[in-house]
């Protein structure tokens, strides 16, 4: 079974909003791991957490690239 994304991320979401969602997701993962360590839901949640963290990284890189481009233009 293929993991599906749990969160639908808005393209306008800020890094803070995404980080908050990731924190919530990690909290849910911790709870589920404690209650049902063999649950198939764990893999779905882990895949969603990884996807969300990649999106956060992409946004951070884009912001850093834009800031560097602005500095180099001056």
Secondary structure, 3 states (H helix, E strand, C coil): CCCCCCCCCCCCCCHHHHHHHHHHHHHHHHHHHHHCCCCHHHHHHHHHHHHHHHHHHHHHHHHHHHHHHHHHHC
